[in-house]
Amino acid sequence: MIGVGDGGGLFRAFAEPDVSRDESMVARMEWFEEYVWRETRKKKLFASWQSDFLANDPVVVAKRLARKEEQAKREAEEARERFRREQEERLRLQAEKRARSVPIPKDVAWKSKEFDRMKKVLLSKKNLVPSELEEKRIPLVALQAEREARLRKVRDKIDHRNDYFLNALSVKFPKLLEPRVEDLELKESISVERGKSVEYYVRKFDEIRCKANEMLANNLAS
């Protein structure tokens, strides 16, 4: 066994192959020491070359400068955004301070107190707790937002129903929407399955589209 340690405290043990055990212990140790120094010099030489290459290669230098410029630009943008938020917060606090310093008219103060008193009386009569009302309100707001999102999707489908119809028609009958050519032979009827004409399928698609629009309109109204 041969052990090797480094300055960082790492120690590794290596098992010698059987073919090398015929040599003397001193010869093996000298060979291993030379091997370690050779590998160390090789790695140091490569590290020096790599550092010099990264410091002088035009492509690497350009990328490094681009990263520095991007980092500087990002930091400047963050600083501007931070300054803007601080300014807004400072102006808001100043406005609130000025608003508090302005004397409130007696009638306005009385109406505000009266409103708060009436609200407390009504809540007390109905045995309602404001915190519980807020907890119940949040799910209702979420449901309302979800319903509005569904309605937006329905309106989008209604607004783009012609596009959907044309897309479906182009998939079913791709040749029907191709530009016309002057060749009279290409103006003949397009053969479809079961011997039915293209006009028949166009009418069926039109009927389906009308029914779908009616269903969407009814769902939207409800």
C-alpha positions as CSV (number, residue, x, y, z in Angstrom):
1,M,0.0,0.0,0.0
2,I,1.1,3.5,-0.8
3,G,-0.4,6.6,0.9
4,V,-0.4,10.2,-0.4
5,G,-1.5,13.3,1.5
6,D,-1.9,16.9,0.4
7,G,-1.9,20.3,2.1
8,G,-5.7,20.3,2.4
9,G,-5.7,17.2,4.7
10,L,-6.8,14.8,2.0
11,F,-5.2,11.3,2.2
12,R,-5.5,8.5,-0.3
13,A,-4.2,5.0,-0.2
14,F,-3.2,3.1,-3.3
15,A,-2.7,-0.7,-3.7
16,E,0.4,-1.7,-5.7
17,P,-0.1,-4.1,-8.6
18,D,1.5,-7.5,-8.3
19,V,3.9,-6.9,-11.2
20,S,5.6,-4.0,-9.4
21,R,6.3,-5.9,-6.2
22,D,9.3,-7.7,-7.7
23,E,11.2,-4.4,-7.6
24,S,12.8,-3.1,-4.5
25,M,10.9,-0.8,-2.1
26,V,13.3,2.1,-2.6
27,A,13.0,1.9,-6.4
28,R,9.2,1.9,-6.2
29,M,9.1,4.8,-3.8
30,E,11.4,6.8,-6.0
31,W,9.3,6.1,-9.1
32,F,6.1,7.1,-7.3
33,E,7.7,10.3,-6.0
34,E,8.8,11.2,-9.5
35,Y,5.4,10.4,-10.8
36,V,3.7,12.6,-8.3
37,W,6.0,15.5,-9.0
38,R,5.6,15.1,-12.7
39,E,1.8,15.1,-12.5
40,T,2.0,18.1,-10.2
41,R,4.2,20.1,-12.6
42,K,1.9,19.1,-15.5
43,K,-1.2,20.3,-13.7
44,K,0.5,23.6,-12.6
45,L,1.7,24.2,-16.2
46,F,-1.8,23.5,-17.5
47,A,-3.4,25.8,-14.9
48,S,-0.9,28.6,-15.9
49,W,-1.6,28.1,-19.6
50,Q,-5.3,28.1,-18.9
51,S,-5.2,31.3,-16.9
52,D,-3.1,33.0,-19.6
53,F,-5.5,31.8,-22.3
54,L,-8.6,33.0,-20.5
55,A,-7.0,36.3,-19.9
56,N,-6.0,37.0,-23.5
57,D,-8.3,35.0,-25.8
58,P,-10.5,37.6,-27.7
59,V,-13.6,35.4,-27.5
60,V,-13.3,34.7,-23.8
61,V,-12.4,38.4,-23.1
62,A,-15.5,39.5,-25.1
63,K,-17.8,37.1,-23.2
64,R,-16.3,38.2,-19.9
65,L,-16.8,41.9,-20.8
66,A,-20.4,41.2,-22.0
67,R,-21.2,39.5,-18.7
68,K,-19.7,42.4,-16.7
69,E,-21.7,44.9,-18.8
70,E,-24.9,42.8,-18.3
71,Q,-24.3,42.6,-14.6
72,A,-23.6,46.3,-14.4
73,K,-26.8,47.0,-16.4
74,R,-28.8,44.7,-14.2
75,E,-27.4,46.3,-11.0
76,A,-28.1,49.8,-12.3
77,E,-31.7,48.8,-13.2
78,E,-32.2,47.2,-9.8
79,A,-30.8,50.4,-8.1
80,R,-33.2,52.6,-10.2
81,E,-36.1,50.4,-9.3
82,R,-35.1,50.4,-5.6
83,F,-34.7,54.2,-5.7
84,R,-38.2,54.6,-7.4
85,R,-39.8,52.4,-4.7
86,E,-38.1,54.4,-2.0
87,Q,-39.3,57.6,-3.5
88,E,-42.9,56.4,-3.9
89,E,-42.9,55.2,-0.3
90,R,-41.4,58.5,0.9
91,L,-44.0,60.5,-1.0
92,R,-46.8,58.2,0.3
93,L,-45.7,58.7,3.9
94,Q,-45.5,62.5,3.3
95,A,-49.0,62.6,1.8
96,E,-50.4,60.5,4.7
97,K,-48.6,62.9,7.2
98,R,-50.1,65.9,5.5
99,A,-53.5,64.3,5.4
100,R,-53.4,63.6,9.1
101,S,-52.2,67.2,9.8
102,V,-55.2,68.7,8.0
103,P,-58.0,69.4,10.4
104,I,-61.1,67.3,9.7
105,P,-64.3,69.3,9.6
106,K,-66.6,68.5,12.5
107,D,-69.5,67.3,10.3
108,V,-67.2,64.9,8.4
109,A,-65.8,63.6,11.7
110,W,-69.3,63.1,13.1
111,K,-70.5,61.3,10.0
112,S,-67.5,59.0,10.0
113,K,-68.0,58.1,13.7
114,E,-71.8,57.7,13.1
115,F,-71.1,55.4,10.2
116,D,-68.7,53.2,12.3
117,R,-71.3,53.1,15.1
118,M,-74.1,52.0,12.8
119,K,-71.9,49.4,11.2
120,K,-71.1,47.9,14.6
121,V,-74.7,48.0,15.7
122,L,-75.8,46.1,12.5
123,L,-73.1,43.5,12.9
124,S,-74.0,43.0,16.5
125,K,-77.7,42.6,15.8
126,K,-77.0,40.0,13.2
127,N,-74.3,38.3,15.3
128,L,-71.7,38.8,12.6
129,V,-68.0,39.0,13.3
130,P,-65.9,41.0,10.8
131,S,-63.0,38.5,10.8
132,E,-65.4,35.7,10.0
133,L,-67.0,37.7,7.2
134,E,-63.6,38.3,5.7
135,E,-62.8,34.6,5.8
136,K,-66.1,33.8,4.0
137,R,-65.6,36.6,1.5
138,I,-62.2,35.4,0.2
139,P,-63.6,32.1,-1.2
140,L,-66.4,34.0,-2.8
141,V,-64.0,36.4,-4.5
142,A,-62.0,33.5,-5.8
143,L,-65.1,31.8,-7.2
144,Q,-66.1,35.1,-8.8
145,A,-62.6,35.4,-10.4
146,E,-62.9,31.8,-11.6
147,R,-66.3,32.5,-13.1
148,E,-65.1,35.6,-14.9
149,A,-62.1,33.7,-16.3
150,R,-64.5,31.1,-17.7
151,L,-66.7,33.8,-19.2
152,R,-63.7,35.3,-20.8
153,K,-62.8,32.0,-22.4
154,V,-66.4,31.6,-23.6
155,R,-66.4,35.2,-25.1
156,D,-63.0,34.4,-26.7
157,K,-64.5,31.3,-28.3
158,I,-67.5,33.2,-29.6
159,D,-65.3,36.0,-31.0
160,H,-63.1,33.4,-32.8
161,R,-65.8,30.9,-33.7
162,N,-65.3,31.7,-37.4
163,D,-61.6,30.9,-37.1
164,Y,-62.3,27.6,-35.3
165,F,-64.8,26.7,-38.0
166,L,-62.3,27.5,-40.8
167,N,-59.6,25.5,-39.1
168,A,-61.9,22.5,-38.7
169,L,-63.0,22.8,-42.3
170,S,-59.4,23.1,-43.5
171,V,-58.5,19.9,-41.7
172,K,-61.5,18.0,-43.1
173,F,-61.3,19.4,-46.6
174,P,-57.9,20.9,-47.2
175,K,-58.4,21.3,-50.9
176,L,-61.6,23.3,-50.4
177,L,-59.7,26.3,-49.1
178,E,-56.8,26.2,-51.6
179,P,-56.4,29.0,-54.1
180,R,-58.3,28.3,-57.4
181,V,-56.2,27.5,-60.5
182,E,-57.2,28.2,-64.1
183,D,-57.2,24.6,-65.1
184,L,-60.8,23.6,-65.6
185,E,-60.1,20.0,-64.6
186,L,-59.3,21.1,-61.1
187,K,-62.6,22.9,-60.8
188,E,-64.5,19.6,-60.7
189,S,-66.2,18.3,-57.5
190,I,-63.9,17.0,-54.8
191,S,-64.7,13.4,-54.1
192,V,-65.4,12.6,-50.4
193,E,-66.2,9.5,-48.5
194,R,-69.5,7.7,-49.0
195,G,-70.1,9.6,-52.2
196,K,-71.4,12.8,-50.5
197,S,-70.6,16.2,-52.0
198,V,-68.5,18.9,-50.3
199,E,-71.5,21.2,-50.2
200,Y,-73.3,18.7,-48.0
201,Y,-70.5,18.7,-45.5
202,V,-70.2,22.5,-45.6
203,R,-73.9,22.7,-44.8
204,K,-73.5,20.2,-41.9
205,F,-70.5,22.2,-40.5
206,D,-72.6,25.4,-40.8
207,E,-75.4,23.8,-38.9
208,I,-73.1,22.5,-36.2
209,R,-71.5,26.0,-35.9
210,C,-74.9,27.7,-35.5
211,K,-75.9,25.2,-32.8
212,A,-72.6,25.6,-31.0
213,N,-72.9,29.4,-31.1
214,E,-76.4,29.1,-29.6
215,M,-75.2,26.9,-26.8
216,L,-72.3,29.2,-26.0
217,A,-74.6,32.2,-26.0
218,N,-77.1,30.4,-23.7
219,N,-74.2,29.4,-21.3
220,L,-72.9,33.0,-21.3
221,A,-76.4,34.4,-20.5
222,S,-76.9,32.0,-17.7
